[in-house]
């Protein structure tokens, strides 16, 4: 996945995001990953690591909190999806 920093608004703006590195906010690490919504508008998916949990925040602001086993499942699903998308 490409790491990105926001150049527009995370869920409401239509400006694209640009590549960057992870951001440290206190005890939290965050990544903004450029994506598009179902209407093909530029948006971002935010991945946050907080203690031993991973939070995913995507347009329009829905959040998922994952335990370690669920993170492994997500990683596997993302790897498989990326491989299929590259074909």
ABEGO torsion letter per residue (X at the ends): XBBBBBABBAAABABBBBBBBBBBBEABBBBBBBBBBAAGBBBBBBBBBBEABBBBBBOAGBBBBBBAAAAAAAAAAAAAAAAAAAX
